[in-house]
Amino acid sequence: MFSPDVPPVPPAVALRQFGYAVLGFAGFFTFLNYVKPDPPMLRRVYPHDGLVKELGGLEANKVRTRLAFRDWS
């Protein structure tokens, strides 16, 4: 496409075909994301607000709070 020769495919058609390829890949991987099976285990949940108090960590260094934890299932 980017050469001194005349392209065998018009640039508009090449861009459209590239767009179809990108949409195809994005659609395929989006489909795979929706049909993947659930993991065969439960997510780990820690008591005492994520073990911050048990392990002697600082409240300011918490990774996520209980309210910010999202159910992944």
C-alpha positions as CSV (number, residue, x, y, z in Angstrom):
1,M,0.0,0.0,0.0
2,F,2.8,2.5,0.9
3,S,5.1,2.1,-2.1
4,P,5.9,4.1,-5.2
5,D,4.0,1.6,-7.3
6,V,0.3,2.0,-8.1
7,P,-1.6,-0.1,-5.5
8,P,-3.6,-3.0,-6.9
9,V,-6.4,-2.2,-4.5
10,P,-7.8,1.3,-4.1
11,P,-7.0,2.9,-0.7
12,A,-10.6,3.2,0.3
13,V,-11.2,-0.5,-0.3
14,A,-8.0,-1.5,1.5
15,L,-9.0,0.7,4.5
16,R,-12.5,-0.9,4.5
17,Q,-11.0,-4.4,4.4
18,F,-8.6,-3.6,7.2
19,G,-11.6,-2.3,9.2
20,Y,-13.4,-5.5,8.6
21,A,-10.4,-7.5,9.9
22,V,-10.1,-5.4,13.0
23,L,-13.9,-5.7,13.7
24,G,-13.6,-9.5,13.1
25,F,-10.9,-9.9,15.6
26,A,-12.5,-7.6,18.2
27,G,-15.9,-9.4,17.7
28,F,-14.3,-12.8,18.0
29,F,-12.5,-12.0,21.2
30,T,-15.5,-10.3,22.7
31,F,-17.5,-13.4,21.9
32,L,-14.9,-15.5,23.7
33,N,-15.1,-13.2,26.7
34,Y,-18.8,-13.8,27.0
35,V,-18.8,-17.6,26.5
36,K,-15.8,-18.4,28.8
37,P,-16.8,-20.7,31.6
38,D,-16.7,-19.6,35.2
39,P,-13.6,-20.5,37.1
40,P,-14.0,-23.7,39.1
41,M,-13.3,-22.1,42.4
42,L,-14.5,-19.4,44.7
43,R,-12.7,-16.1,45.0
44,R,-10.7,-15.7,48.1
45,V,-12.2,-13.5,50.8
46,Y,-10.3,-12.4,53.8
47,P,-11.7,-11.4,57.2
48,H,-10.7,-8.2,59.1
49,D,-11.0,-5.9,56.1
50,G,-8.6,-7.8,53.9
51,L,-6.2,-8.8,56.7
52,V,-4.8,-5.2,57.0
53,K,-5.2,-5.3,60.8
54,E,-4.0,-8.9,61.1
55,L,-0.8,-8.4,59.2
56,G,0.0,-5.0,60.7
57,G,-0.5,-3.0,57.6
58,L,-1.4,0.7,57.4
59,E,-4.9,1.7,56.5
60,A,-3.5,4.1,53.8
61,N,-1.9,1.1,52.0
62,K,-5.0,-1.0,51.5
63,V,-5.4,-2.2,47.9
64,R,-9.1,-2.2,47.9
65,T,-11.9,-1.9,50.4
66,R,-14.7,-4.2,51.0
67,L,-17.1,-1.8,49.2
68,A,-14.8,-1.6,46.2
69,F,-14.5,-5.4,45.8
70,R,-16.7,-6.5,42.9
71,D,-18.3,-9.9,42.6
72,W,-16.5,-11.4,39.6
73,S,-19.1,-14.2,39.0
